Amino acid sequence: MPTIAQLVRNGRKRVKEKSKSPALQNCPQ
C-alpha cells in the first residue's frame, strides 16, 4: 500500500479531476 505522502502527492493532482477523497477510491476499505 502507498504511504500517506504518496497518497497526498497523487491525491492533490487528482483532486481537481475526481472527488475530494481519491485515497478512498484507491483503498475502498
N, C-alpha and C positions, 0 to 999 in steps of 0.2 A: 504493500500500500504506500502511496506517496506521502511525503512528510507534510506537515502543516504549511511550511514555507512554499513548497511546490504547489499546494492547493491554492495558496494566496496568489502566487505569481500567475498560475494558469487561470485562477478564478477572476482576477482583475481584468484579464484580457477577454474572458468570455462573459463577464457580467453584462457588458453592453449588448451582446448578441442574445444571450439567454437570460434566465431569471437571476435573481439576486443570490441564489444558492446553487452554483454549479457543482459544489462539493457533494451535495445531496444526490445529484444526478450520477456522479461518478461512484459514490458509495451509498446505494439506496437502502442502507441499514437504518 
